[in-house]
Structures are given as C-alpha cells and as structure tokens.
Amino acid sequence: MAKKNLPIKLFQKRRIDERQTEGSGSSTPPKWVLTGDELEERAEILLEPFSGIEGEFTARPSYRDFIPVTLKVDIDDNAIAKSHRKDVQKLFNGRLSKNNIIGFVDSNSAIVKVDSLEESNQIQRNIRNFNRNAKSVSAIESIEIFRPYLVAPKEDEALKISLIDFLNYELNNSVKMAFKKFCQELNIEVKEAFYSSGLIIYRAQKIDEAILDKLSEFEALESITFMPK
C-alpha cells in the first residue's frame, strides 16, 4: 500500500483570512531569524527533499509530465503573520513562475507547486543563498513532497476523489484530461461531481485497496475519502 500521510487535514485553500493585519514593523530582523551554523543547517535540511523531485518528474509517463510536483511546507509559528508572508513566498519563486503557494493544509502548512526541474533548481538556489534569504529560510521548518490523504475503501461504498486545484484554468483542465486517461488505463469508471469552484471532485465505486494504491500514484491527487450521501 502506498504511503499514507495520516493524520492530515484535507487540503483546503483558506478563502477568508481571519488574522489581523500586523504593522509594517522595522528593518531589524525578528529574533527568530537564524544565523551562522544554525542557518546553514536549516538550509541543508530544507534542500533534502529536492533530491526526490527529479525522480517525480522523470518516472511518470509523457502525457503527465506537465503536472507540477507539489510540496508540503511547514511554516514556523513565529512566521505565519502577514508581515512575513512575502519572505516565505519569495523562497519558492522560480525563474519563470511566481506565487507558487497554491493552498494550505492548515494555518502552518502550505502547499507549493513546482512546475519543472528548472523551477526546482531555482528554488534550491534560493535556499542555498541562505545568508541573503535568512528570514525566508528561518521561517520554514520543513519541506516534504506532498502525499494525498487516503481512506481504506469499503465494499460498495462510493469514494470521493479530489484533485489539487493549481489555480490555473488551463492547467486544471489538462490535469482533468490526464486523470480521465489514467483511470481508463486502470479500468476505473469515474464521474465528475460539481460542488463549487476551486474543487475538482470525482465519484468512483468498486475501488479496492489494490486500485486505491494505483490511484495514489496520480501526481495531482489531493485526497480520496468517502462520498457524502
């Protein structure tokens, strides 16, 4: 069975920000910003998961090679204030793509898309330049490749399959076409269910653990849960 990132709250973009707006602050770095060996060690830790991104891109079939790799990024409690968000965001700016934070698992865990190996390399350069990006590197506790939330299937129970919303209409449509082709290869019948904008949902039945394991390999899978009755 594929690795389950349990327990994890369902991926959901925060639409209403309930945090108060902080003051603009001063140019003095916050006390939590790391320096010296601690800063370098943090940067090395953040770089570790990027060694697996090349495999994520190269191991997939050509018709799915356009799908971004997604990362789960845990943000330090001290750095979740609005005044620090630009620093967190800029660490994940690629050479071509900006604003790569596409959602949140919870208030401290962001979902970041990486469009290509070229963009991955640029993010790594940002992290390696830790002295210049000390605040950004210090704000991130850990990075890992995002894994979908999966439930163990029950006989004759309909499942709700959620795909990641990349906040790009054309990309989302291409992902949906790739997902339908992927399901056809597995002989799985899925039907798109329309909930609301920002949610890409499919309904499926007769899914056993072997099929669930295969479905978990789809690069843009967010979660598989039970379909509400």
SULDA-V546653 format. One record per backbone hydrogen bond with DSSP energy under -1.0 kcal/mol. CO is the residue of the C=O (numbers start at 1). NH is the residue of the N-H. If there is no record, write none. Layout:
co nh
CO NH
CO NH
This chain:
co nh
4 6
30 33
35 39
36 40
37 41
38 42
39 43
40 44
41 45
42 46
43 47
47 50
48 51
49 52
52 56
53 57
54 58
55 59
61 64
62 65
64 67
69 114
70 146
71 112
72 144
73 110
74 141
74 142
76 79
81 84
82 85
84 88
85 89
86 90
89 92
90 93
97 94
100 113
103 111
104 12
108 75
109 105
109 106
110 73
111 102
112 71
114 69
116 120
117 121
118 122
119 123
120 124
121 125
122 126
123 127
124 128
125 129
128 130
129 133
133 137
134 138
135 139
139 76
142 74
144 72
149 224
154 157
158 227
159 204
160 225
161 202
162 222
162 223
168 172
169 173
170 174
171 175
172 176
173 177
174 178
175 179
176 180
177 181
178 182
179 183
180 184
181 185
182 186
183 188
184 187
191 203
196 199
200 163
201 193
202 161
203 191
204 159
208 212
209 213
210 214
211 215
212 216
214 217
215 218
218 221
220 164
222 149
223 162
224 151
225 160
